Amino acid sequence: MATAPVAIAEWLGYATPPLWLEIVLDAVIAGVVVTIMLTTSALAGPWAKRKITAMFTDRIAINRNGPGGITTIAADAVRLMSKELIIPDGADRPAFDIAPAILPLSALLGFAVIPMGSGLQLADPEIGLVYVFAVSSIASVGMVVGGYASGSKYSLLGSMRSVAESIAYEIPLVVTAASIVLLAGTLRLSDIVAAQQGTLFTVAGVSIPAWYGFLNPFALALFLVTSLGEVGRNPFDIGEAGTELVGGYITEYSSIYFVLFFLGEFLHIFLSGAVITTLFLGGPAGPGPAWLGIVWFGVKIWAVFLFTQWCRAAIPRVRVDQMLEIGWKGLLVLSFANLVLTAIIVGVIHT
Amino acid sequence: MSQTEEPADGEAEPEESPARGVDYDAIEGLLGDAVVSRETHRNAEGFVVRADRVQDALSSLKEEAGFDHLSNVTAQEYADRFESIYHLKKYDDPTEEVSVVVPTPRDRPVSQSAEPVFRTADWHEREAYDLVGIEYDEHPDLRRILLPETWQGHPLGRDYNQDKPQIVTFEEHENPLADDHRDADTMLVNIGPHHPATHGVLHLKAVLDGETVADVESDIGYLHRCEEQMAQSGTYRHQIMPYPDRWDYGSAGILNEWAYARVAEDLNDIEVPEYAQVVRTMSAELCRIAAHLLALGTFCLDIYGDFTAIFMYAMRDREVVQNILEDLTGQRMMFNYLRLGGVVWDVPEPREEFFAQVREFLADLPNRIDEYHDLITENELFQLRTVDTGVLEPETAKEYGVTGPVARASGIDYDLRRDDPYGYYEHLDWDVITDDGKDNYSRLLVRMREVEQSARIIEQCVDLLEDWDEEEREIQANVPRTLNPEPDAEVYRAVEGAKGELGIYIRSDGTDTPARFKIRSPCFSNLQALPEMAEGEYVPDLIATLGSLDIILGEVDR
């Protein structure tokens, strides 16, 4: 990607690309990527979600419009956007209006540093991993603001639960990720991906790549479970809890605000899939030429997404106290154990 | 199945003295000067008790004579008086019954409340006050229960003006935005009337202390459809039978119909042919399976919080039962299959095909149940959520008149199919399921095991029906076109519905329509015990407990 600005700069008569050109180009690329991400996740995401959940639960799901009912999603988009935007009397504006934007925004910001393969990575800062966790946790602000500003008790309860959940699960999540940092020796995401390029070992002619998921499956399992809690999916969807809090912090949202929340949640699942892919599944690595990287990356993200849908279809929701107990007393301890163990192993290897 | 008494006689001759093992003279002595006179109802002796001695009479019956189950409270208005009837039974042996009749003058209908003796009288007396207009002294909370607080008049009273339009807005009845005047540290949350977990239109006023339920009060009546009034204007022979289908509409139609069939057959001395009894038993148990599967599915929906595999599997299996019932009755939900004296028609031709269909379902059922156990009861997270939540102690359950799977999951060995036999149950080999867990998990487990027992019953019925001589397939007794039971005959009879003891009281006035038709809904009593189970627990457990009670609001509100 570094060659493209240089080439354009030479064509325009500059020796080195000026700053404005870099910014413009980045903005264009970001726009294209984000559009692709948005449309795939907003169109294919809910469609696949509905189809897959239907398969899990012995149903057929949408099949009337278009092949396999895919255009139903477009109709849904029109329907959702043309619905009346109801703002409750007790809503605290403009907080009520800002909240829906925070959720997708934080997820999209997170995607900026993910190496998606085929040379697609908008930025590659040294502290990439920290950045991802930092921006994705802004989402909790959106939930709190939305829940509080709605002026509804259900929303308030839901947002309080979401915050408790975020705090309880953020720490084990980061600590587990830190064990990968120990292995890779860097926070830069492209370097973490590069560190997973080799071959771990070869079994009967099949070479197992040196992905950290294979190297430390325990950390992968821990991270998967913790990120379920972080994105608030079953069995940890207590912030929404349809049958108890009728949607939690999104209870009072309708029309486009609802869509934004919905979109934000989907993007967060995909973002956590992207982080898992980058940290544990070798990023865009896969057989075939390097330009296929984005395809492999997509496949891995979808695998994680499928996992969340599987959990949704099969696991009961835990209670709020039980969820905090699992987070603080279980996952936190396990993640620190994992960190210490990894540190010892890495230390032994280095000496 | 153990036979403790001589129920065959009791069933065949309802005319026989109601004293099935009860020494009524001793009871009269026990009640002493509280008794004014004595009257005979079809099911039991009724002791007319002074309005200011109700508590004395009931507590000596409860403490000393062992009548620990206040099954129902019927209120009615005569030309010269009001009357409350307390139908008492024993949990150990529901064939031992006694009625306490409390007349009050029309100009001052005040009688002593039974609430201090039986907690369950709370709601029953509120209903009596609401619909008939009797007031109860010392009642802790005498408000309307089914109708809005601002309603004018008492609809089942004689002076009620039916033509007067009454429109009550929600705000007027129960303003959801009204200030909560309780402790400032708590928060009032209205769960319902429109909420995914209320299984209908139920309004729970939950006072939360953080996430803990400090207090919960049910506000019912949103689905009140004047079922009693409608039954009172229908003729015994044909016009009442369709209504029971609409009480517990969760596929339990035939079980409800049987409640009416039993009481009306007792009242009119109708003998049901044996063949019809077997068909009834089979169809009723099919209904029970369908109803329990629905209960299982919706309970898991409450726990899992999503339309998960389990809900859809339960629906899938229930669908098979529905198809069988549709073939049998012609209807999927509102069966209207029973008739006084039998059933409306025989099993559909070709019989072999129908029985093969039933057998196929029964053969597949054990695998299905195993699948449910794999998915639900053996799931650690599910156990984490349900074990030791919503605990209902047997003593409390009896106080509230709790029956059905909810009572059996609290270890109360009470099933009218065995204890007060009707139909063909006493000739079949099956077990009453009880569990000592007392929690949400037990209630689910009891329902799942009852499905297995129902399957056993159906299998035996199919065996019997297949071999039944073609000449002797009598599906209906010879019942007159118009039924006019003798005037002032009173009878209260109950059957084991899907949710518990579903009873009906009928008083005849010599015409072809009942003078008073009172429904004892098991869900009504079971729901009343919700605060005992949910207070002090977390909100999600309140929802789970409500789900495990398996209430159908159509039956609660009638």
Chai-1 contact restraints between the chains, C-beta under 6 A:
chainA,res_idxA,chainB,res_idxB,connection_type,confidence,min_distance_angstrom,max_distance_angstrom,comment,restraint_id
A,F56,B,A309,contact,1.0,0.0,6.0,A-B,restraint_1
A,T57,B,A309,contact,1.0,0.0,6.0,A-B,restraint_2
A,T57,B,M312,contact,1.0,0.0,6.0,A-B,restraint_3
A,D58,B,M312,contact,1.0,0.0,6.0,A-B,restraint_4
A,D58,B,R316,contact,1.0,0.0,6.0,A-B,restraint_5
A,K153,B,V189,contact,1.0,0.0,6.0,A-B,restraint_6
A,P235,B,L381,contact,1.0,0.0,6.0,A-B,restraint_7
A,A241,B,G305,contact,1.0,0.0,6.0,A-B,restraint_8
A,G242,B,P196,contact,1.0,0.0,6.0,A-B,restraint_9
A,G242,B,G305,contact,1.0,0.0,6.0,A-B,restraint_10
A,T243,B,P196,contact,1.0,0.0,6.0,A-B,restraint_11
A,T243,B,A197,contact,1.0,0.0,6.0,A-B,restraint_12
A,T243,B,D302,contact,1.0,0.0,6.0,A-B,restraint_13
A,T243,B,G305,contact,1.0,0.0,6.0,A-B,restraint_14
A,T243,B,I543,contact,1.0,0.0,6.0,A-B,restraint_15
A,E244,B,V539,contact,1.0,0.0,6.0,A-B,restraint_16
A,E244,B,P540,contact,1.0,0.0,6.0,A-B,restraint_17
A,E244,B,I543,contact,1.0,0.0,6.0,A-B,restraint_18
A,R312,B,D306,contact,1.0,0.0,6.0,A-B,restraint_19
A,A313,B,T308,contact,1.0,0.0,6.0,A-B,restraint_20
A,A313,B,A309,contact,1.0,0.0,6.0,A-B,restraint_21
A,I315,B,L381,contact,1.0,0.0,6.0,A-B,restraint_22
A,P316,B,I303,contact,1.0,0.0,6.0,A-B,restraint_23
A,P316,B,Y304,contact,1.0,0.0,6.0,A-B,restraint_24
A,P316,B,L381,contact,1.0,0.0,6.0,A-B,restraint_25
A,P316,B,F382,contact,1.0,0.0,6.0,A-B,restraint_26
A,P316,B,R385,contact,1.0,0.0,6.0,A-B,restraint_27
A,R317,B,G305,contact,1.0,0.0,6.0,A-B,restraint_28
A,R319,B,Y538,contact,1.0,0.0,6.0,A-B,restraint_29
A,R319,B,P540,contact,1.0,0.0,6.0,A-B,restraint_30
A,V320,B,E211,contact,1.0,0.0,6.0,A-B,restraint_31
A,Q322,B,L384,contact,1.0,0.0,6.0,A-B,restraint_32
